[in-house]
Amino acid sequence: MARSTFYYQQKVLQQADKYADLKRRIRTVFDKNKGRYGYRRVTAVVRQEGNQINHKTVQRLMGELHLKSCVRIKKYRAYKGQLGHVADNVLARNFDAVRPNEKWVTDVTEFKVSGQKLYLSPVMDLYNGEIVAYEMARRPLFNMVESMLRKAFGRLKSTDKPILHSDQGWQYKMPNYRRYLMEQEITPSMSRKGNCYDNAAMESFFGTLKAEYYHINEFRDLDELQAGIKEYIRYYNHDRIKLKLGGLSPVDFRVQSSPA
């Protein structure tokens, strides 16, 4: 080996890692969010702190640190045939909303612990992706959806008349469901059969919840799972940033965009 090459290699080995501070910050953001952030969200958080770093650099460093965000799996289906009233697809995959309480979406998903099931029924506001109300139950009965609706309606002003979009689950074709929406002057909307893209926003939330919380934890019983889902939804609304909201959480976006 040439003398110059030897001393060059020694110099390289003795140099401090110029990304050491950034790596520590990346790991802190990743760990704080329990592995739920990929390189794009990690980049957004680091940039908010004044570090104008390229997302490709963050992606490479996360690879070196073996930091990989969670992946997703499939959902519960409540379709039971063509029984009951099917509303028109008023939403028509137009998931953009210009103000709060203009367009809502809902659905039901299930979780399993030791052979027992827990069901979650939330309502999401498409304006900012916030979960405005939810209910959990051990059986997917209509009173779970009814309780969720009452909570959601409590968030509305007298001038709010949102569209409420769902799939064709049996709960949403019941007369009581239509009556509750009619009383609040809320327009029902339903996905077409067999087309999950019609309710993609709600499907995406369920995928995120299960990837970032349910599938990466173990639970002793349904009580522990239920408490954890409650805490995750609080985190999702108040702390978890969304890139489409400019790096803000749903609640922060709503608060900052509200008129003074």
C-alpha positions in Angstrom: 0.0 0.0 0.0 1.3 3.5 -0.9 2.3 5.7 2.1 -0.2 8.4 1.0 -3.0 5.9 0.7 -2.3 4.5 4.2 -2.4 8.0 5.8 -5.5 9.0 3.8 -7.4 5.9 5.2 -6.2 6.6 8.7 -7.5 10.2 8.4 -10.9 9.0 7.1 -11.3 6.5 10.0 -10.4 9.2 12.6 -12.9 11.7 11.2 -16.1 12.2 13.2 -19.4 11.1 11.4 -20.7 14.4 10.0 -24.2 13.0 10.3 -23.9 11.9 13.9 -26.2 14.7 15.2 -28.7 14.2 12.5 -28.7 10.4 13.1 -29.5 11.0 16.8 -32.3 13.4 15.9 -33.7 10.9 13.3 -33.7 8.1 15.9 -35.3 10.4 18.5 -38.2 11.3 16.1 -38.6 7.7 15.0 -38.6 6.4 18.6 -40.9 9.1 19.9 -43.5 8.1 17.4 -42.9 4.4 18.0 -41.8 3.5 14.5 -44.8 5.0 12.9 -43.0 7.6 10.8 -41.3 6.8 7.5 -38.5 9.0 6.0 -40.9 11.6 4.6 -42.5 12.4 8.0 -39.1 12.2 9.8 -37.8 14.7 7.2 -40.7 17.0 7.8 -40.1 17.1 11.5 -36.4 17.7 11.1 -37.1 20.5 8.7 -39.5 22.1 11.1 -36.6 22.5 13.5 -34.7 24.5 10.9 -32.5 21.8 9.4 -32.9 22.0 5.6 -32.0 18.4 4.9 -32.8 16.4 1.8 -35.4 13.6 2.2 -33.1 11.2 0.3 -30.4 11.8 2.9 -32.9 11.0 5.7 -33.9 7.9 3.8 -30.3 6.7 3.5 -29.5 7.4 7.1 -32.6 5.6 8.3 -31.5 2.6 6.2 -28.0 2.7 7.9 -29.8 2.9 11.3 -32.1 0.0 10.3 -35.2 2.1 11.0 -38.2 1.0 9.0 -41.7 2.2 9.5 -44.6 -0.2 10.0 -46.6 -1.9 7.2 -50.3 -2.5 6.8 -52.8 -5.4 6.6 -56.5 -5.9 5.7 -59.9 -5.0 7.3 -63.3 -6.2 8.5 -66.2 -6.2 6.1 -69.8 -5.7 7.2 -71.6 -6.2 3.9 -74.6 -8.5 4.2 -76.2 -8.3 0.8 -78.7 -5.8 -0.7 -81.1 -5.7 2.2 -82.2 -2.1 3.2 -81.8 1.3 1.6 -78.7 2.1 -0.4 -77.9 5.8 -0.7 -76.4 7.4 -3.8 -72.6 7.9 -3.9 -72.9 11.6 -3.4 -69.2 11.9 -2.3 -68.1 10.3 -5.6 -64.4 10.1 -4.4 -64.1 13.9 -4.0 -62.2 13.7 -0.8 -61.3 17.4 -0.7 -63.1 19.7 1.7 -62.6 23.5 2.1 -64.0 23.8 5.6 -64.5 21.7 8.7 -67.7 19.6 8.9 -68.3 19.7 5.2 -67.6 16.1 4.4 -67.4 13.2 6.8 -66.6 9.5 6.3 -67.3 6.5 8.5 -66.8 2.7 8.6 -66.4 -0.2 11.1 -63.3 -2.3 11.6 -62.5 -5.2 13.9 -59.6 -6.3 16.1 -58.9 -9.7 17.8 -57.2 -10.6 21.1 -57.1 -14.2 22.3 -60.1 -15.2 20.2 -62.2 -12.2 21.3 -63.2 -9.3 19.1 -63.4 -5.5 19.5 -65.1 -3.2 17.0 -64.2 0.4 16.3 -66.7 2.8 14.6 -65.2 6.3 13.9 -66.2 9.4 12.0 -63.4 11.3 10.1 -63.6 14.9 8.9 -62.1 15.0 5.3 -61.1 18.7 5.9 -58.2 17.7 8.0 -58.4 13.9 8.6 -59.4 14.4 12.2 -61.4 11.7 14.0 -64.3 13.8 15.3 -66.0 11.0 17.1 -65.7 7.2 17.7 -67.2 4.3 19.7 -65.9 0.9 20.5 -67.9 -2.2 21.4 -67.4 -6.0 21.8 -70.2 -6.7 19.4 -71.0 -4.8 16.1 -74.5 -3.8 17.1 -76.3 -0.7 15.8 -76.1 1.0 19.2 -72.4 1.4 18.7 -73.0 3.4 15.5 -75.8 5.3 17.2 -73.6 6.4 20.1 -70.9 7.4 17.6 -73.4 9.5 15.7 -74.6 11.3 18.8 -71.0 12.2 19.7 -70.3 13.5 16.2 -73.5 15.5 16.0 -72.5 17.2 19.2 -69.5 18.8 17.3 -71.8 20.5 14.7 -72.9 24.1 14.6 -76.4 24.9 13.5 -75.1 25.8 10.1 -73.1 22.6 9.6 -74.8 20.1 7.2 -72.1 17.6 6.2 -72.2 14.7 3.8 -71.7 11.5 5.7 -70.2 8.8 3.5 -70.0 5.1 4.4 -69.8 1.7 2.7 -72.9 -0.5 2.3 -72.6 -2.1 5.7 -75.9 -3.2 7.2 -75.7 -0.6 10.0 -75.9 2.2 7.4 -78.9 0.8 5.6 -81.1 0.7 8.7 -84.1 3.0 9.0 -82.8 4.4 12.3 -79.5 5.4 10.7 -81.3 7.3 7.9 -83.6 8.9 10.5 -80.8 10.2 12.6 -79.1 11.8 9.6 -82.4 13.3 8.4 -83.0 14.9 11.8 -79.7 16.6 11.5 -80.1 17.5 7.8 -77.1 15.4 7.0 -76.8 14.0 3.5 -76.1 10.2 3.4 -73.6 8.8 0.8 -72.6 5.3 0.1 -69.8 3.5 -1.7 -70.6 1.2 -4.6 -70.5 -2.5 -3.8 -67.0 -4.0 -4.0 -65.2 -0.7 -4.5 -63.0 0.1 -1.5 -61.7 3.2 -3.3 -65.0 5.0 -2.8 -64.1 5.2 1.0 -60.4 5.3 0.6 -59.8 8.0 3.3 -61.4 5.8 6.0 -59.7 2.7 4.7 -56.4 4.6 5.0 -57.0 5.5 8.6 -57.7 1.9 9.5 -54.6 0.8 7.8 -52.5 3.4 9.6 -54.0 2.5 13.0 -53.4 -1.2 12.6 -49.9 -0.8 11.1 -48.7 1.8 13.7 -50.3 0.3 16.8 -52.3 -2.9 16.6 -50.0 -5.2 14.6 -46.8 -4.2 16.5 -48.1 -4.7 20.0 -49.3 -7.6 22.1 -52.3 -7.3 24.4 -53.4 -9.2 27.4 -57.1 -8.6 26.9 -59.6 -6.3 25.1 -59.5 -3.8 27.9 -55.8 -3.1 27.3 -56.4 -2.9 23.5 -59.3 -0.5 23.9 -57.3 1.8 26.2 -54.5 1.7 23.7 -56.7 2.6 20.7 -58.1 5.5 22.7 -54.6 6.8 23.3 -53.6 6.2 19.7 -56.6 8.3 18.3 -55.6 11.1 20.7 -52.1 10.9 19.3 -53.4 10.7 15.7 -55.5 13.8 16.2 -53.1 16.0 18.2 -49.5 14.9 17.6 -49.1 12.8 14.4 -48.2 15.2 11.5 -49.7 14.9 8.0 -47.6 16.0 5.1 -50.7 17.2 3.2 -51.5 19.5 6.1 -48.1 21.2 5.8 -46.5 19.1 8.6 -49.2 19.8 11.1 -51.4 17.5 13.1 -55.2 17.5 12.2 -56.1 19.5 15.3 -53.3 22.0 14.8 -54.3 22.5 11.2 -57.9 23.1 12.2 -57.0 25.5 14.9 -54.6 27.5 12.8 -57.0 27.7 9.9 -60.0 28.8 12.0 -60.9 32.4 11.8 -59.8 34.5 14.8 
